[in-house]
């Protein structure tokens, strides 16, 4: 799929602060010279075309007393779907990705407290019989993403 100028403008703008109004999409659409319907239809199309996979807020769990941790597992291929189902059943699992590597399952744990990371990872290990490697965040980086013309 090729992005046009309108798609690029919407993708770039939606990554900045969303206006705190009762109609934030209408406010953004107005900034971009679009109707709210046009903006929402474009976002829907971009999601359906898998240009974007989700649109939603990013919460700083650590600032609210919680924690994030990147985790990885080496899951035998023949058990991948079974393990995937068990891992994804945990509400603490924020993302889960299959990779072509010995460590073929990567996911993020997001918990209300730092101790919750250990509890969730330990539970996954007990349920699957597979070690959960934990890569805690040591430093936060924000990488702005912009779609160029």
N, CA, C and O atoms as a GROMACS GRO file, in nm:
protein
  596
    1UNK      N    1   0.084  -0.119   0.000
    1UNK     CA    2   0.000   0.000   0.000
    1UNK      C    3   0.088   0.124   0.000
    1UNK      O    4   0.191   0.129   0.068
    2UNK      N    5   0.047   0.223  -0.076
    2UNK     CA    6   0.118   0.351  -0.081
    2UNK      C    7   0.041   0.452   0.002
    2UNK      O    8  -0.081   0.464  -0.008
    3UNK      N    9   0.115   0.524   0.086
    3UNK     CA   10   0.053   0.628   0.169
    3UNK      C   11   0.049   0.758   0.091
    3UNK      O   12   0.148   0.796   0.027
    4UNK      N   13  -0.064   0.826   0.096
    4UNK     CA   14  -0.072   0.957   0.032
    4UNK      C   15  -0.042   1.065   0.136
    4UNK      O   16  -0.018   1.035   0.253
    5UNK      N   17  -0.044   1.190   0.093
    5UNK     CA   18  -0.010   1.301   0.183
    5UNK      C   19  -0.105   1.309   0.302
    5UNK      O   20  -0.063   1.340   0.414
    6UNK      N   21  -0.233   1.281   0.278
    6UNK     CA   22  -0.331   1.284   0.388
    6UNK      C   23  -0.300   1.175   0.490
    6UNK      O   24  -0.303   1.200   0.611
    7UNK      N   25  -0.271   1.053   0.442
    7UNK     CA   26  -0.236   0.943   0.533
    7UNK      C   27  -0.116   0.981   0.620
    7UNK      O   28  -0.116   0.962   0.741
    8UNK      N   29  -0.014   1.036   0.555
    8UNK     CA   30   0.108   1.075   0.628
    8UNK      C   31   0.078   1.182   0.733
    8UNK      O   32   0.126   1.174   0.846
    9UNK      N   33   0.000   1.280   0.694
    9UNK     CA   34  -0.034   1.389   0.788
    9UNK      C   35  -0.110   1.333   0.908
    9UNK      O   36  -0.085   1.374   1.021
   10UNK      N   37  -0.203   1.242   0.885
   10UNK     CA   38  -0.281   1.183   0.994
   10UNK      C   39  -0.191   1.099   1.083
   10UNK      O   40  -0.195   1.113   1.206
   11UNK      N   41  -0.110   1.013   1.024
   11UNK     CA   42  -0.021   0.928   1.106
   11UNK      C   43   0.075   1.012   1.190
   11UNK      O   44   0.098   0.981   1.307
   12UNK      N   45   0.130   1.115   1.131
   12UNK     CA   46   0.222   1.200   1.206
   12UNK      C   47   0.151   1.276   1.317
   12UNK      O   48   0.203   1.284   1.429
   13UNK      N   49   0.034   1.330   1.289
   13UNK     CA   50  -0.038   1.409   1.390
   13UNK      C   51  -0.090   1.323   1.504
   13UNK      O   52  -0.091   1.367   1.618
   14UNK      N   53  -0.133   1.201   1.474
   14UNK     CA   54  -0.193   1.117   1.578
   14UNK      C   55  -0.091   1.070   1.682
   14UNK      O   56  -0.129   1.013   1.784
   15UNK      N   57   0.037   1.092   1.656
   15UNK     CA   58   0.139   1.052   1.752
   15UNK      C   59   0.172   1.162   1.852
   15UNK      O   60   0.248   1.140   1.947
   16UNK      N   61   0.115   1.278   1.833
   16UNK     CA   62   0.134   1.388   1.927
   16UNK      C   63   0.019   1.385   2.027
   16UNK      O   64  -0.067   1.297   2.022
   17UNK      N   65   0.020   1.480   2.117
   17UNK     CA   66  -0.084   1.484   2.219
   17UNK      C   67  -0.222   1.493   2.157
   17UNK      O   68  -0.249   1.579   2.073
   18UNK      N   69  -0.309   1.403   2.199
   18UNK     CA   70  -0.448   1.406   2.155
   18UNK      C   71  -0.519   1.512   2.240
   18UNK      O   72  -0.504   1.512   2.362
   19UNK      N   73  -0.593   1.601   2.178
   19UNK     CA   74  -0.660   1.707   2.256
   19UNK      C   75  -0.753   1.647   2.363
   19UNK      O   76  -0.826   1.551   2.337
   20UNK      N   77  -0.750   1.705   2.480
   20UNK     CA   78  -0.836   1.659   2.588
   20UNK      C   79  -0.969   1.733   2.581
   20UNK      O   80  -0.996   1.824   2.658
   21UNK      N   81  -1.050   1.691   2.486
   21UNK     CA   82  -1.182   1.748   2.464
   21UNK      C   83  -1.282   1.634   2.454
   21UNK      O   84  -1.243   1.517   2.449
   22UNK      N   85  -1.408   1.666   2.450
   22UNK     CA   86  -1.510   1.562   2.436
   22UNK      C   87  -1.511   1.502   2.296
   22UNK      O   88  -1.567   1.394   2.275
   23UNK      N   89  -1.449   1.570   2.199
   23UNK     CA   90  -1.442   1.520   2.060
   23UNK      C   91  -1.299   1.538   2.006
   23UNK      O   92  -1.276   1.622   1.920
   24UNK      N   93  -1.204   1.459   2.057
   24UNK     CA   94  -1.064   1.478   2.016
   24UNK      C   95  -1.040   1.453   1.868
   24UNK      O   96  -0.957   1.520   1.807
   25UNK      N   97  -1.110   1.357   1.809
   25UNK     CA   98  -1.090   1.330   1.667
   25UNK      C   99  -1.138   1.446   1.582
   25UNK      O  100  -1.077   1.478   1.479
   26UNK      N  101  -1.246   1.509   1.623
   26UNK     CA  102  -1.296   1.625   1.549
   26UNK      C  103  -1.195   1.739   1.557
   26UNK      O  104  -1.174   1.810   1.458
   27UNK      N  105  -1.133   1.757   1.673
   27UNK     CA  106  -1.033   1.864   1.689
   27UNK      C  107  -0.911   1.838   1.601
   27UNK      O  108  -0.861   1.930   1.536
   28UNK      N  109  -0.864   1.715   1.598
   28UNK     CA  110  -0.749   1.681   1.514
   28UNK      C  111  -0.787   1.695   1.366
   28UNK      O  112  -0.710   1.750   1.287
   29UNK      N  113  -0.903   1.647   1.330
   29UNK     CA  114  -0.949   1.660   1.192
   29UNK      C  115  -0.952   1.805   1.150
   29UNK      O  116  -0.908   1.840   1.040
   30UNK      N  117  -1.004   1.891   1.237
   30UNK     CA  118  -1.011   2.034   1.207
   30UNK      C  119  -0.871   2.092   1.185
   30UNK      O  120  -0.850   2.172   1.094
   31UNK      N  121  -0.774   2.052   1.269
   31UNK     CA  122  -0.635   2.097   1.253
   31UNK      C  123  -0.581   2.060   1.115
   31UNK      O  124  -0.504   2.135   1.055
   32UNK      N  125  -0.622   1.943   1.067
   32UNK     CA  126  -0.571   1.891   0.939
   32UNK      C  127  -0.656   1.930   0.819
   32UNK      O  128  -0.625   1.893   0.706
   33UNK      N  129  -0.763   2.005   0.843
   33UNK     CA  130  -0.850   2.046   0.733
   33UNK      C  131  -0.937   1.933   0.681
   33UNK      O  132  -0.972   1.929   0.563
   34UNK      N  133  -0.973   1.840   0.770
   34UNK     CA  134  -1.055   1.724   0.734
   34UNK      C  135  -1.182   1.723   0.817
   34UNK      O  136  -1.194   1.797   0.915
   35UNK      N  137  -1.277   1.641   0.778
   35UNK     CA  138  -1.394   1.617   0.863
   35UNK      C  139  -1.358   1.505   0.960
   35UNK      O  140  -1.267   1.426   0.935
   36UNK      N  141  -1.429   1.500   1.070
   36UNK     CA  142  -1.406   1.392   1.167
   36UNK      C  143  -1.430   1.256   1.102
   36UNK      O  144  -1.354   1.162   1.125
   37UNK      N  145  -1.534   1.246   1.022
   37UNK     CA  146  -1.565   1.120   0.953
   37UNK      C  147  -1.450   1.079   0.862
   37UNK      O  148  -1.412   0.962   0.858
   38UNK      N  149  -1.395   1.174   0.788
   38UNK     CA  150  -1.284   1.146   0.697
   38UNK      C  151  -1.162   1.095   0.775
   38UNK      O  152  -1.096   1.000   0.733
   39UNK      N  153  -1.133   1.159   0.889
   39UNK     CA  154  -1.020   1.116   0.972
   39UNK      C  155  -1.042   0.973   1.023
   39UNK      O  156  -0.952   0.890   1.014
   40UNK      N  157  -1.160   0.946   1.077
   40UNK     CA  158  -1.190   0.813   1.132
   40UNK      C  159  -1.190   0.706   1.023
   40UNK      O  160  -1.143   0.594   1.046
   41UNK      N  161  -1.243   0.738   0.906
   41UNK     CA  162  -1.241   0.642   0.795
   41UNK      C  163  -1.098   0.610   0.753
   41UNK      O  164  -1.066   0.495   0.722
   42UNK      N  165  -1.013   0.711   0.751
   42UNK     CA  166  -0.872   0.690   0.714
   42UNK      C  167  -0.804   0.601   0.818
   42UNK      O  168  -0.733   0.508   0.781
   43UNK      N  169  -0.823   0.628   0.946
   43UNK     CA  170  -0.763   0.544   1.051
   43UNK      C  171  -0.812   0.400   1.041
   43UNK      O  172  -0.735   0.306   1.058
   44UNK      N  173  -0.940   0.384   1.013
   44UNK     CA  174  -0.997   0.249   0.998
   44UNK      C  175  -0.933   0.177   0.881
   44UNK      O  176  -0.896   0.060   0.892
   45UNK      N  177  -0.919   0.246   0.768
   45UNK     CA  178  -0.857   0.187   0.650
   45UNK      C  179  -0.711   0.150   0.676
   45UNK      O  180  -0.667   0.042   0.637
   46UNK      N  181  -0.636   0.238   0.743
   46UNK     CA  182  -0.496   0.210   0.773
   46UNK      C  183  -0.483   0.089   0.865
   46UNK      O  184  -0.388   0.012   0.854
   47UNK      N  185  -0.578   0.074   0.956
   47UNK     CA  186  -0.576  -0.044   1.044
   47UNK      C  187  -0.614  -0.169   0.967
   47UNK      O  188  -0.550  -0.273   0.982
   48UNK      N  189  -0.717  -0.162   0.886
   48UNK     CA  190  -0.759  -0.278   0.805
   48UNK      C  191  -0.650  -0.322   0.709
   48UNK      O  192  -0.634  -0.441   0.682
   49UNK      N  193  -0.574  -0.225   0.656
   49UNK     CA  194  -0.464  -0.255   0.563
   49UNK      C  195  -0.336  -0.292   0.636
   49UNK      O  196  -0.233  -0.317   0.573
   50UNK      N  197  -0.340  -0.294   0.769
   50UNK     CA  198  -0.227  -0.332   0.855
   50UNK      C  199  -0.109  -0.235   0.844
   50UNK      O  200   0.005  -0.273   0.871
   51UNK      N  201  -0.138  -0.112   0.804
   51UNK     CA  202  -0.035  -0.009   0.808
   51UNK      C  203  -0.008   0.024   0.954
   51UNK      O  204   0.107   0.045   0.994
   52UNK      N  205  -0.114   0.030   1.032
   52UNK     CA  206  -0.104   0.041   1.178
   52UNK      C  207  -0.172  -0.081   1.238
   52UNK      O  208  -0.266  -0.135   1.180
   53UNK      N  209  -0.125  -0.124   1.353
   53UNK     CA  210  -0.186  -0.240   1.417
   53UNK      C  211  -0.276  -0.201   1.533
   53UNK      O  212  -0.366  -0.276   1.570
   54UNK      N  213  -0.251  -0.084   1.589
   54UNK     CA  214  -0.336  -0.037   1.697
   54UNK      C  215  -0.321   0.112   1.709
   54UNK      O  216  -0.224   0.172   1.662
   55UNK      N  217  -0.419   0.171   1.774
   55UNK     CA  218  -0.410   0.311   1.808
   55UNK      C  219  -0.463   0.323   1.949
   55UNK      O  220  -0.576   0.283   1.977
   56UNK      N  221  -0.384   0.377   2.037
   56UNK     CA  222  -0.429   0.392   2.174
   56UNK      C  223  -0.326   0.466   2.256
   56UNK      O  224  -0.218   0.500   2.207
   57UNK      N  225  -0.359   0.492   2.380
   57UNK     CA  226  -0.268   0.568   2.466
   57UNK      C  227  -0.149   0.485   2.509
   57UNK      O  228  -0.154   0.362   2.511
   58UNK      N  229  -0.042   0.554   2.542
   58UNK     CA  230   0.075   0.491   2.602
   58UNK      C  231   0.080   0.539   2.745
   58UNK      O  232   0.088   0.659   2.771
   59UNK      N  233   0.076   0.446   2.838
   59UNK     CA  234   0.081   0.481   2.979
   59UNK      C  235   0.220   0.452   3.033
   59UNK      O  236   0.278   0.347   3.003
   60UNK      N  237   0.274   0.542   3.109
   60UNK     CA  238   0.404   0.523   3.173
   60UNK      C  239   0.380   0.448   3.304
   60UNK      O  240   0.356   0.509   3.408
   61UNK      N  241   0.387   0.316   3.297
   61UNK     CA  242   0.357   0.232   3.413
   61UNK      C  243   0.448   0.266   3.530
   61UNK      O  244   0.402   0.269   3.644
   62UNK      N  245   0.576   0.290   3.504
   62UNK     CA  246   0.670   0.318   3.613
   62UNK      C  247   0.631   0.447   3.687
   62UNK      O  248   0.642   0.453   3.809
   63UNK      N  249   0.587   0.548   3.614
   63UNK     CA  250   0.547   0.675   3.677
   63UNK      C  251   0.425   0.656   3.765
   63UNK      O  252   0.401   0.735   3.857
   64UNK      N  253   0.347   0.552   3.737
   64UNK     CA  254   0.228   0.523   3.818
   64UNK      C  255   0.255   0.416   3.923
   64UNK      O  256   0.161   0.366   3.985
   65UNK      N  257   0.383   0.379   3.942
   65UNK     CA  258   0.419   0.279   4.043
   65UNK      C  259   0.427   0.137   3.990
   65UNK      O  260   0.457   0.045   4.066
   66UNK      N  261   0.400   0.119   3.862
   66UNK     CA  262   0.404  -0.015   3.805
   66UNK      C  263   0.535  -0.044   3.736
   66UNK      O  264   0.636   0.023   3.761
   67UNK      N  265   0.535  -0.145   3.650
   67UNK     CA  266   0.658  -0.184   3.582
   67UNK      C  267   0.629  -0.250   3.448
   67UNK      O  268   0.521  -0.306   3.426
   68UNK      N  269   0.727  -0.243   3.359
   68UNK     CA  270   0.728  -0.314   3.232
   68UNK      C  271   0.851  -0.403   3.230
   68UNK      O  272   0.953  -0.370   3.291
   69UNK      N  273   0.843  -0.515   3.161
   69UNK     CA  274   0.960  -0.600   3.144
   69UNK      C  275   0.946  -0.675   3.012
   69UNK      O  276   0.844  -0.739   2.986
   70UNK      N  277   1.049  -0.668   2.928
   70UNK     CA  278   1.054  -0.747   2.807
   70UNK      C  279   1.097  -0.888   2.846
   70UNK      O  280   1.191  -0.906   2.922
   71UNK      N  281   1.028  -0.987   2.793
   71UNK     CA  282   1.056  -1.127   2.826
   71UNK      C  283   1.071  -1.208   2.698
   71UNK      O  284   1.016  -1.174   2.593
   72UNK      N  285   1.146  -1.318   2.709
   72UNK     CA  286   1.164  -1.407   2.594
   72UNK      C  287   1.162  -1.551   2.642
   72UNK      O  288   1.199  -1.583   2.755
   73UNK      N  289   1.118  -1.638   2.551
   73UNK     CA  290   1.115  -1.781   2.579
   73UNK      C  291   1.161  -1.858   2.456
   73UNK      O  292   1.140  -1.814   2.343
   74UNK      N  293   1.224  -1.972   2.480
   74UNK     CA  294   1.261  -2.065   2.372
   74UNK      C  295   1.155  -2.174   2.372
   74UNK      O  296   1.161  -2.268   2.452
   75UNK      N  297   1.058  -2.162   2.283
   75UNK     CA  298   0.943  -2.252   2.281
   75UNK      C  299   0.959  -2.353   2.168
   75UNK      O  300   0.978  -2.314   2.052
   76UNK      N  301   0.951  -2.484   2.198
   76UNK     CA  302   0.956  -2.582   2.089
   76UNK      C  303   0.845  -2.554   1.988
   76UNK      O  304   0.730  -2.529   2.026
   77UNK      N  305   0.879  -2.559   1.860
   77UNK     CA  306   0.784  -2.524   1.754
   77UNK      C  307   0.654  -2.602   1.766
   77UNK      O  308   0.546  -2.547   1.743
   78UNK      N  309   0.663  -2.730   1.801
   78UNK     CA  310   0.542  -2.813   1.808
   78UNK      C  311   0.451  -2.774   1.925
   78UNK      O  312   0.335  -2.814   1.928
   79UNK      N  313   0.502  -2.695   2.020
   79UNK     CA  314   0.422  -2.652   2.136
   79UNK      C  315   0.389  -2.502   2.132
   79UNK      O  316   0.329  -2.449   2.225
   80UNK      N  317   0.429  -2.435   2.024
   80UNK     CA  318   0.419  -2.290   2.022
   80UNK      C  319   0.277  -2.241   2.047
   80UNK      O  320   0.257  -2.154   2.132
   81UNK      N  321   0.179  -2.294   1.977
   81UNK     CA  322   0.040  -2.246   1.992
   81UNK      C  323  -0.013  -2.270   2.132
   81UNK      O  324  -0.083  -2.186   2.188
   82UNK      N  325   0.020  -2.385   2.190
   82UNK     CA  326  -0.025  -2.416   2.326
   82UNK      C  327   0.036  -2.318   2.426
   82UNK      O  328  -0.034  -2.266   2.513
   83UNK      N  329   0.168  -2.294   2.413
   83UNK     CA  330   0.235  -2.201   2.504
   83UNK      C  331   0.183  -2.059   2.481
   83UNK      O  332   0.161  -1.985   2.577
   84UNK      N  333   0.164  -2.022   2.356
   84UNK     CA  334   0.110  -1.890   2.323
   84UNK      C  335  -0.023  -1.866   2.394
   84UNK      O  336  -0.045  -1.759   2.451
   85UNK      N  337  -0.110  -1.963   2.389
   85UNK     CA  338  -0.241  -1.952   2.453
   85UNK      C  339  -0.226  -1.934   2.604
   85UNK      O  340  -0.297  -1.852   2.664
   86UNK      N  341  -0.136  -2.009   2.665
   86UNK     CA  342  -0.114  -1.997   2.810
   86UNK      C  343  -0.056  -1.861   2.847
   86UNK      O  344  -0.100  -1.798   2.944
   87UNK      N  345   0.042  -1.816   2.770
   87UNK     CA  346   0.105  -1.687   2.798
   87UNK      C  347   0.004  -1.574   2.782
   87UNK      O  348  -0.008  -1.487   2.868
   88UNK      N  349  -0.069  -1.576   2.670
   88UNK     CA  350  -0.164  -1.468   2.643
   88UNK      C  351  -0.284  -1.467   2.736
   88UNK      O  352  -0.358  -1.368   2.740
   89UNK      N  353  -0.305  -1.574   2.810
   89UNK     CA  354  -0.415  -1.578   2.907
   89UNK      C  355  -0.387  -1.488   3.027
   89UNK      O  356  -0.478  -1.457   3.104
   90UNK      N  357  -0.263  -1.448   3.044
   90UNK     CA  358  -0.227  -1.362   3.157
   90UNK      C  359  -0.257  -1.216   3.122
   90UNK      O  360  -0.209  -1.166   3.020
   91UNK      N  361  -0.335  -1.148   3.205
   91UNK     CA  362  -0.369  -1.009   3.174
   91UNK      C  363  -0.248  -0.917   3.176
   91UNK      O  364  -0.254  -0.806   3.122
   92UNK      N  365  -0.138  -0.959   3.237
   92UNK     CA  366  -0.017  -0.877   3.242
   92UNK      C  367   0.058  -0.874   3.109
   92UNK      O  368   0.146  -0.791   3.090
   93UNK      N  369   0.024  -0.964   3.017
   93UNK     CA  370   0.093  -0.971   2.888
   93UNK      C  371   0.037  -0.863   2.796
   93UNK      O  372  -0.079  -0.866   2.756
   94UNK      N  373   0.125  -0.766   2.764
   94UNK     CA  374   0.082  -0.652   2.683
   94UNK      C  375   0.103  -0.676   2.534
   94UNK      O  376   0.021  -0.632   2.454
   95UNK      N  377   0.208  -0.744   2.495
   95UNK     CA  378   0.238  -0.773   2.355
   95UNK      C  379   0.300  -0.912   2.351
   95UNK      O  380   0.362  -0.955   2.448
   96UNK      N  381   0.282  -0.982   2.241
   96UNK     CA  382   0.344  -1.113   2.225
   96UNK      C  383   0.378  -1.131   2.078
   96UNK      O  384   0.290  -1.121   1.992
   97UNK      N  385   0.505  -1.157   2.050
   97UNK     CA  386   0.551  -1.168   1.912
   97UNK      C  387   0.630  -1.296   1.891
   97UNK      O  388   0.710  -1.335   1.976
   98UNK      N  389   0.608  -1.362   1.778
   98UNK     CA  390   0.689  -1.477   1.739
   98UNK      C  391   0.808  -1.426   1.658
   98UNK      O  392   0.794  -1.339   1.571
   99UNK      N  393   0.925  -1.481   1.687
   99UNK     CA  394   1.047  -1.443   1.616
   99UNK      C  395   1.115  -1.568   1.561
   99UNK      O  396   1.099  -1.677   1.615
  100UNK      N  397   1.190  -1.552   1.455
  100UNK     CA  398   1.265  -1.663   1.397
  100UNK      C  399   1.404  -1.662   1.459
  100UNK      O  400   1.501  -1.612   1.401
  101UNK      N  401   1.412  -1.718   1.576
  101UNK     CA  402   1.534  -1.718   1.657
  101UNK      C  403   1.516  -1.828   1.760
  101UNK      O  404   1.404  -1.874   1.782
  102UNK      N  405   1.625  -1.871   1.823
  102UNK     CA  406   1.611  -1.970   1.930
  102UNK      C  407   1.512  -1.920   2.036
  102UNK      O  408   1.428  -1.995   2.085
  103UNK      N  409   1.524  -1.792   2.069
  103UNK     CA  410   1.424  -1.729   2.158
  103UNK      C  411   1.312  -1.681   2.067
  103UNK      O  412   1.314  -1.568   2.018
  104UNK      N  413   1.215  -1.767   2.045
  104UNK     CA  414   1.114  -1.741   1.942
  104UNK      C  415   0.986  -1.676   1.992
  104UNK      O  416   0.900  -1.640   1.911
  105UNK      N  417   0.971  -1.661   2.123
  105UNK     CA  418   0.854  -1.590   2.176
  105UNK      C  419   0.902  -1.474   2.262
  105UNK      O  420   0.976  -1.492   2.359
  106UNK      N  421   0.859  -1.355   2.225
  106UNK     CA  422   0.893  -1.233   2.298
  106UNK      C  423   0.764  -1.164   2.339
  106UNK      O  424   0.672  -1.150   2.258
  107UNK      N  425   0.758  -1.122   2.463
  107UNK     CA  426   0.639  -1.051   2.509
  107UNK      C  427   0.676  -0.949   2.614
  107UNK      O  428   0.786  -0.954   2.671
  108UNK      N  429   0.586  -0.858   2.640
  108UNK     CA  430   0.605  -0.754   2.741
  108UNK      C  431   0.507  -0.782   2.855
  108UNK      O  432   0.389  -0.806   2.833
  109UNK      N  433   0.560  -0.777   2.976
  109UNK     CA  434   0.475  -0.783   3.095
  109UNK      C  435   0.457  -0.640   3.146
  109UNK      O  436   0.554  -0.565   3.155
  110UNK      N  437   0.336  -0.604   3.179
  110UNK     CA  438   0.304  -0.474   3.238
  110UNK      C  439   0.225  -0.502   3.365
  110UNK      O  440   0.118  -0.563   3.360
  111UNK      N  441   0.277  -0.456   3.478
  111UNK     CA  442   0.213  -0.487   3.606
  111UNK      C  443   0.197  -0.361   3.691
  111UNK      O  444   0.261  -0.259   3.667
  112UNK      N  445   0.111  -0.372   3.789
  112UNK     CA  446   0.083  -0.258   3.877
  112UNK      C  447   0.197  -0.229   3.972
  112UNK      O  448   0.211  -0.116   4.020
  113UNK      N  449   0.280  -0.329   4.002
  113UNK     CA  450   0.394  -0.311   4.090
  113UNK      C  451   0.514  -0.386   4.032
  113UNK      O  452   0.496  -0.481   3.956
  114UNK      N  453   0.636  -0.344   4.066
  114UNK     CA  454   0.753  -0.418   4.018
  114UNK      C  455   0.750  -0.565   4.060
  114UNK      O  456   0.796  -0.650   3.983
  115UNK      N  457   0.699  -0.596   4.177
  115UNK     CA  458   0.692  -0.735   4.222
  115UNK      C  459   0.598  -0.817   4.134
  115UNK      O  460   0.611  -0.939   4.125
  116UNK      N  461   0.503  -0.750   4.070
  116UNK     CA  462   0.411  -0.820   3.983
  116UNK      C  463   0.479  -0.883   3.862
  116UNK      O  464   0.431  -0.984   3.809
  117UNK      N  465   0.590  -0.826   3.817
  117UNK     CA  466   0.666  -0.882   3.704
  117UNK      C  467   0.712  -1.022   3.741
  117UNK      O  468   0.690  -1.117   3.666
  118UNK      N  469   0.777  -1.034   3.855
  118UNK     CA  470   0.829  -1.164   3.898
  118UNK      C  471   0.716  -1.265   3.917
  118UNK      O  472   0.728  -1.381   3.877
  119UNK      N  473   0.607  -1.221   3.976
  119UNK     CA  474   0.494  -1.312   4.000
  119UNK      C  475   0.436  -1.363   3.868
  119UNK      O  476   0.408  -1.482   3.854
  120UNK      N  477   0.418  -1.273   3.772
  120UNK     CA  478   0.360  -1.314   3.643
  120UNK      C  479   0.456  -1.405   3.567
  120UNK      O  480   0.415  -1.508   3.514
  121UNK      N  481   0.584  -1.368   3.562
  121UNK     CA  482   0.682  -1.451   3.490
  121UNK      C  483   0.696  -1.588   3.556
  121UNK      O  484   0.705  -1.689   3.487
  122UNK      N  485   0.698  -1.591   3.689
  122UNK     CA  486   0.706  -1.719   3.761
  122UNK      C  487   0.585  -1.807   3.730
  122UNK      O  488   0.598  -1.927   3.711
  123UNK      N  489   0.466  -1.745   3.725
  123UNK     CA  490   0.345  -1.822   3.695
  123UNK      C  491   0.351  -1.880   3.553
  123UNK      O  492   0.312  -1.995   3.532
  124UNK      N  493   0.399  -1.802   3.459
  124UNK     CA  494   0.412  -1.851   3.320
  124UNK      C  495   0.510  -1.967   3.315
  124UNK      O  496   0.485  -2.066   3.246
  125UNK      N  497   0.620  -1.957   3.387
  125UNK     CA  498   0.717  -2.067   3.391
  125UNK      C  499   0.654  -2.194   3.448
  125UNK      O  500   0.672  -2.303   3.394
  126UNK      N  501   0.579  -2.179   3.557
  126UNK     CA  502   0.513  -2.297   3.618
  126UNK      C  503   0.414  -2.360   3.521
  126UNK      O  504   0.409  -2.483   3.508
  127UNK      N  505   0.335  -2.278   3.452
  127UNK     CA  506   0.230  -2.328   3.362
  127UNK      C  507   0.286  -2.391   3.235
  127UNK      O  508   0.225  -2.484   3.179
  128UNK      N  509   0.400  -2.341   3.188
  128UNK     CA  510   0.453  -2.389   3.060
  128UNK      C  511   0.573  -2.483   3.074
  128UNK      O  512   0.604  -2.559   2.982
  129UNK      N  513   0.639  -2.477   3.188
  129UNK     CA  514   0.760  -2.556   3.206
  129UNK      C  515   0.879  -2.500   3.129
  129UNK      O  516   0.978  -2.570   3.110
  130UNK      N  517   0.870  -2.376   3.085
  130UNK     CA  518   0.975  -2.312   3.005
  130UNK      C  519   1.024  -2.187   3.078
  130UNK      O  520   0.945  -2.108   3.130
  131UNK      N  521   1.156  -2.170   3.081
  131UNK     CA  522   1.212  -2.052   3.145
  131UNK      C  523   1.167  -1.924   3.075
  131UNK      O  524   1.161  -1.918   2.952
  132UNK      N  525   1.137  -1.823   3.154
  132UNK     CA  526   1.105  -1.690   3.103
  132UNK      C  527   1.226  -1.602   3.131
  132UNK      O  528   1.255  -1.570   3.246
  133UNK      N  529   1.295  -1.564   3.025
  133UNK     CA  530   1.408  -1.472   3.040
  133UNK      C  531   1.353  -1.332   3.054
  133UNK      O  532   1.264  -1.292   2.979
  134UNK      N  533   1.406  -1.257   3.150
  134UNK     CA  534   1.352  -1.124   3.182
  134UNK      C  535   1.456  -1.017   3.151
  134UNK      O  536   1.571  -1.024   3.194
  135UNK      N  537   1.413  -0.918   3.077
  135UNK     CA  538   1.499  -0.807   3.038
  135UNK      C  539   1.434  -0.677   3.087
  135UNK      O  540   1.365  -0.609   3.011
  136UNK      N  541   1.457  -0.643   3.213
  136UNK     CA  542   1.390  -0.524   3.268
  136UNK      C  543   1.442  -0.396   3.203
  136UNK      O  544   1.557  -0.387   3.159
  137UNK      N  545   1.354  -0.298   3.198
  137UNK     CA  546   1.390  -0.168   3.141
  137UNK      C  547   1.485  -0.098   3.237
  137UNK      O  548   1.454  -0.079   3.355
  138UNK      N  549   1.602  -0.059   3.186
  138UNK     CA  550   1.698   0.014   3.266
  138UNK      C  551   1.690   0.164   3.240
  138UNK      O  552   1.719   0.245   3.328
  139UNK      N  553   1.651   0.198   3.118
  139UNK     CA  554   1.642   0.338   3.080
  139UNK      C  555   1.531   0.351   2.977
  139UNK      O  556   1.514   0.264   2.892
  140UNK      N  557   1.458   0.459   2.984
  140UNK     CA  558   1.349   0.483   2.889
  140UNK      C  559   1.399   0.568   2.773
  140UNK      O  560   1.470   0.666   2.791
  141UNK      N  561   1.359   0.527   2.654
  141UNK     CA  562   1.389   0.603   2.533
  141UNK      C  563   1.258   0.629   2.462
  141UNK      O  564   1.172   0.541   2.452
  142UNK      N  565   1.243   0.749   2.411
  142UNK     CA  566   1.127   0.778   2.328
  142UNK      C  567   1.180   0.802   2.188
  142UNK      O  568   1.260   0.892   2.164
  143UNK      N  569   1.133   0.722   2.096
  143UNK     CA  570   1.175   0.736   1.957
  143UNK      C  571   1.054   0.788   1.879
  143UNK      O  572   0.958   0.714   1.857
  144UNK      N  573   1.060   0.911   1.839
  144UNK     CA  574   0.951   0.968   1.761
  144UNK      C  575   0.948   0.905   1.622
  144UNK      O  576   1.052   0.887   1.559
  145UNK      N  577   0.831   0.873   1.576
  145UNK     CA  578   0.815   0.812   1.445
  145UNK      C  579   0.740   0.908   1.356
  145UNK      O  580   0.630   0.953   1.389
  146UNK      N  581   0.798   0.940   1.244
  146UNK     CA  582   0.732   1.028   1.149
  146UNK      C  583   0.738   0.964   1.012
  146UNK      O  584   0.838   0.902   0.975
  147UNK      N  585   0.631   0.978   0.937
  147UNK     CA  586   0.622   0.924   0.802
  147UNK      C  587   0.658   1.037   0.707
  147UNK      O  588   0.588   1.138   0.698
  148UNK      N  589   0.768   1.019   0.636
  148UNK     CA  590   0.816   1.122   0.544
  148UNK      C  591   0.745   1.111   0.409
  148UNK      O  592   0.691   1.006   0.373
  149UNK      N  593   0.748   1.218   0.338
  149UNK     CA  594   0.687   1.222   0.204
  149UNK      C  595   0.768   1.140   0.105
  149UNK      O  596   0.731   1.132  -0.012
   0.00000   0.00000   0.00000
